[in-house]
Amino acid sequence: MVSDELITRADKVLMHTYNRFQIVLDSGEGVYLKDVNGKKYLDLAAGIAVFALGYGVKEYNDALKAQVDKLLHTSNLFYNEPAIKACEYITKMTGLDRVFMTNSGTEAIEGAIKLARKYYYVKNGKADSEIIAMNHSFHGRSMGALAVTGNESYRTPFGQLIGGVKFADYNNIDSVKALVNEKTCAIIMETVQGEGGLYPGNKEFIQGVRKLCDEKGIIMILDEIQCGMGRTGTMMAYEQYGVKPDIVTLAKALGCGVPVGAFVAKEEVANAMVPGDHGSTYGGNPFVAAAVNAVFDIFEKKKVLDNVNEVAPYLKERLIEVKAKHSDIVDVRGLGLMCGIEFNHPVGDIVKKAMEKGVIMISAGKNIVRLVPPLVITKSDVDKFISVLEEVI
Ligand SMILES: *Cc1c(COP(=O)(O)O)cnc(C)c1O
């Protein structure tokens, strides 16, 4: 098979940082992917919550092609119109004031940490700030993002990371309060935990952290890299909690396949950064910005949010039916089209068998199946998925 030959070549030259599925993907259309052997898959992973619009969207592809022919890159020493427009879209969506565009989610987290630390430094004249992060969180793999990621096995082999980070329990406000002191500059967390097991924040907790931050002058950083951009049924998940963070991070579906992220802040906080404090050669170049603009245009035109709000309750309902029939499913949870199915055993086999039957889903941790489909998925796609899921269970 074509894929065997390619995988043999890949295993010689790629660094072995992933246990990859033995599939070589080749093309995509709508919510379906095709591999190099011509096999078709219904995709419930969307490149890890990236391809919100599905594959092969003409308007999106055309916008990118047009920008390639016009101008790809400028550096941030100059202005470019696509980036200005993208930042206008982003400020409108987030309700925040100033945007720094990055090349990935991890870099958005790095920027958010730097901004919170700088804000504290300007306010207190000291560089001894601390950050509170959450157990079971995931924020990325660089030394800064790793330092706030609540998974010890990801951190330990890499020695000293950035200091001054303490971990509280998600959805436990007392555990956060217990760690606050006069050096606390920021509390960072996902509004819905993704990689750590698909745990939505509960309302009292998210609002409690907001209140705590207000009382103590602490920066609230929400990481919406995975749960933002409409995935939960509102453009930002925090809209459903009636709070606004001081800094939010975005990536994944922001560019729908083009590497782009952003950290966005309230005016007063953003102003702590001055020329020379932060930069990026590529960040927000015209090419990625054109993609972001196309994404926002298509979200509006195709009423993507309406689709999420129609299909997500149906998916949840069908999953609850499946749970009722299978005692090895211990929990079904999530928000919008960001769902977890927790089993009382590892899910590796279930995921593998589903792929053999033409359904791509991924896991989050050992025992949890993670569903983060394109946001344009339909109810009949859900039916197809559910029948395969039942077969493989
Ligand atoms: C994926 C993810 C990141 C890291 O983003 P990259 O683009 O992989 O660097 C950070 N935070 C959350 C919540 C994520 O899901």
The ligand as a MOL file (V3000), in Angstrom:
LIG
                    3D

  0  0  0     0  0            999 V3000
M  V30 BEGIN CTAB
M  V30 COUNTS 15 15 0 0 0
M  V30 BEGIN ATOM
M  V30 1 C -3.5630 23.2390 21.6400 0
M  V30 2 C -3.5780 24.0500 22.8650 0
M  V30 3 C -2.4900 24.8840 23.1990 0
M  V30 4 C -1.2140 24.9250 22.3940 0
M  V30 5 O -1.4190 25.3930 21.0870 0
M  V30 6 P -0.3570 25.0560 19.9240 0
M  V30 7 O -0.9330 25.7550 18.7220 0
M  V30 8 O -0.2880 23.5790 19.8040 0
M  V30 9 O 0.9330 25.6510 20.3150 0
M  V30 10 C -2.6120 25.6710 24.3300 0
M  V30 11 N -3.7230 25.6570 25.0840 0
M  V30 12 C -4.7830 24.8790 24.7840 0
M  V30 13 C -6.0010 24.9140 25.6500 0
M  V30 14 C -4.7340 24.0350 23.6820 0
M  V30 15 O -5.7730 23.2380 23.4110 0
M  V30 END ATOM
M  V30 BEGIN BOND
M  V30 1 1 1 2
M  V30 2 1 2 3
M  V30 3 2 2 14
M  V30 4 1 3 4
M  V30 5 2 3 10
M  V30 6 1 4 5
M  V30 7 1 5 6
M  V30 8 2 6 7
M  V30 9 1 6 8
M  V30 10 1 6 9
M  V30 11 1 10 11
M  V30 12 2 11 12
M  V30 13 1 12 13
M  V30 14 1 12 14
M  V30 15 1 14 15
M  V30 END BOND
M  V30 END CTAB
M  END
